[in-house]
Amino acid sequence: MKTVLFDLDGTLIDHFTTIHRAVVYTQQQLGLPESNYETVRATVGGSAPITLAKLLGKGLVETALPIFQDHFESIMFEDVIALPGSTWMLQSLKERNYQLAVFTNKNGNQSRAILEYLNQAKYLDAIVGTGDTPYRKPQPEFTEYMLEHLNSRPEETILVGDSPFDFEAAKTGGLKSLLVATGSHTESQLAESTSAAGIYSNLYELGAAQFDLTSAIVTT
């Protein structure tokens, strides 16, 4: 059986508006200048503490993180959408008997709740995020944990993501990496910062090129 690991934010879902709202709320509570949407979007991918460190400074993360998490959880079903092609890809690959999992730096409990809300959890054999282990992408221990958890070998596992964090997580574990420019990086930025096996504008293009999947949905 082949295994496909999916990142979450920017790969399967668009949660950037909600994340931006939670960041701004946190900044307001701490009397800090507010970050604009584009700045916040560019920081997403390394987990909430890393995002907050980039936006607020490392010295404020311990104070800011509980404020951010509490507010985020109160609004996390607002403004979240499944990215175009994500449900189609999960369903199509599951029908072909692929083992599918989400492998994310988003909090694991939040990830599972969101995927249930979007009705995508039913296609997944595992949903693992930060807090479920002591690790985060691209630490090699996190990739090793996923492979062991799914009883999958590197040579039969693909990682689909949207950022250099995903590429590095795949590289440390010897996995093939495929990236989409639906998150925090453009195709050119991904090409400049990674040597992924494939870089695509969206999941429809990736599905057609890598899995020979077809869809009647118009993607333009």
Secondary structure as GFF3:
##gff-version 3
##sequence-region A 1 220
A	DSSP	beta_strand	3	6	.	.	.	ID=ss1
A	DSSP	beta_strand	13	14	.	.	.	ID=ss2
A	DSSP	alpha_helix	16	29	.	.	.	ID=ss3
A	DSSP	alpha_helix	37	43	.	.	.	ID=ss4
A	DSSP	alpha_helix	48	56	.	.	.	ID=ss5
A	DSSP	three_ten_helix	58	60	.	.	.	ID=ss6
A	DSSP	alpha_helix	61	75	.	.	.	ID=ss7
A	DSSP	beta_strand	81	82	.	.	.	ID=ss8
A	DSSP	alpha_helix	86	95	.	.	.	ID=ss9
A	DSSP	beta_strand	99	107	.	.	.	ID=ss10
A	DSSP	alpha_helix	108	117	.	.	.	ID=ss11
A	DSSP	three_ten_helix	121	123	.	.	.	ID=ss12
A	DSSP	beta_strand	126	130	.	.	.	ID=ss13
A	DSSP	alpha_helix	140	150	.	.	.	ID=ss14
A	DSSP	three_ten_helix	154	156	.	.	.	ID=ss15
A	DSSP	beta_strand	157	161	.	.	.	ID=ss16
A	DSSP	alpha_helix	164	173	.	.	.	ID=ss17
A	DSSP	beta_strand	176	180	.	.	.	ID=ss18
A	DSSP	alpha_helix	187	193	.	.	.	ID=ss19
A	DSSP	beta_strand	198	200	.	.	.	ID=ss20
A	DSSP	alpha_helix	203	211	.	.	.	ID=ss21
###
